[in-house]
Amino acid sequence: MTIELAIILLTYLLLLVMSYQIIFLINKKEDKRGCIIINTSYKHAYSILLFGILIVYTLIKLPHINLGSQTISYLILVSKFISVITLAVSIFLLSKKL
């Protein structure tokens, strides 16, 4: 899989999550509840993204591990994928729970 295909898949997944989020906000009558769900979901996603980038940075700085630029870019993309999936799952579960 090339890096371009991975970026296209990430963009598609992000657009899918954003469209679900917009539909979710339009369908909810209670604006405060929807905003709480969205804010909490983004906090979870950003925390996961920050943790993933911190892991990648740590792997880069370790002297015993040699990573190429292609591997580093894939690791960053994987952390973004995990963050977007966390966002989607968090929005879905919080909308069912609250």
C-alpha positions in Angstrom: 0.0 0.0 0.0 1.4 3.4 -1.0 1.3 6.4 1.2 -1.1 8.1 -1.2 -3.6 5.3 -0.8 -3.3 5.5 3.0 -3.9 9.3 2.9 -7.0 8.8 0.7 -8.4 6.2 3.1 -7.7 8.4 6.1 -9.5 11.3 4.4 -12.4 9.1 3.5 -12.7 7.8 7.0 -12.5 11.3 8.4 -15.2 12.5 6.0 -17.4 9.6 7.0 -17.0 10.4 10.7 -17.6 14.1 10.1 -20.8 13.4 8.1 -22.1 11.2 10.9 -21.3 13.9 13.4 -23.2 16.5 11.4 -26.2 14.2 11.0 -26.0 13.5 14.7 -26.1 17.2 15.6 -28.9 17.9 13.2 -31.1 15.1 14.5 -30.6 16.0 18.2 -33.1 18.5 19.6 -30.9 19.1 22.7 -28.0 21.2 21.6 -26.2 21.0 24.9 -26.2 17.2 25.0 -24.9 17.0 21.4 -22.1 19.5 22.2 -21.1 17.6 25.3 -20.9 14.4 23.3 -18.9 16.0 20.5 -16.5 17.8 22.9 -15.9 14.6 24.9 -15.3 12.6 21.7 -12.7 15.1 20.4 -10.9 15.1 23.8 -10.6 11.3 23.6 -9.4 11.4 19.9 -6.9 14.2 20.5 -5.5 12.4 23.6 -5.0 9.2 21.6 -3.4 11.2 18.7 -1.0 12.9 21.1 -0.1 9.6 22.7 0.5 8.0 19.3 2.7 10.9 18.1 4.6 10.7 21.4 5.3 7.0 20.9 6.5 7.7 17.3 8.7 10.5 18.6 10.1 8.2 21.3 10.8 5.5 18.7 12.7 8.1 16.5 14.8 9.2 19.4 15.8 5.8 20.6 19.4 5.1 19.4 18.9 1.3 19.0 16.0 1.6 16.6 16.7 2.7 13.0 13.6 3.9 11.2 13.4 5.2 7.7 11.3 8.2 6.7 8.7 5.9 5.0 8.2 3.9 8.2 7.9 7.1 10.3 5.2 8.4 7.9 3.3 5.2 8.1 3.5 5.2 11.9 2.1 8.8 12.0 -0.7 7.8 9.6 -1.5 4.8 11.8 -1.7 7.0 14.9 -4.1 9.3 12.9 -6.2 6.3 11.9 -6.5 5.2 15.5 -7.4 8.7 16.5 -10.2 8.9 13.9 -11.5 5.5 14.8 -11.5 6.5 18.4 -13.5 9.6 17.5 -16.1 7.6 15.6 -16.5 5.0 18.3 -16.6 7.6 21.0 -19.3 9.6 19.3 -21.3 6.4 18.6 -21.0 5.0 22.2 -21.7 8.4 23.9 -24.7 9.0 21.7 -26.1 5.7 22.8 -25.2 6.1 26.4 -26.3 9.7 27.1 
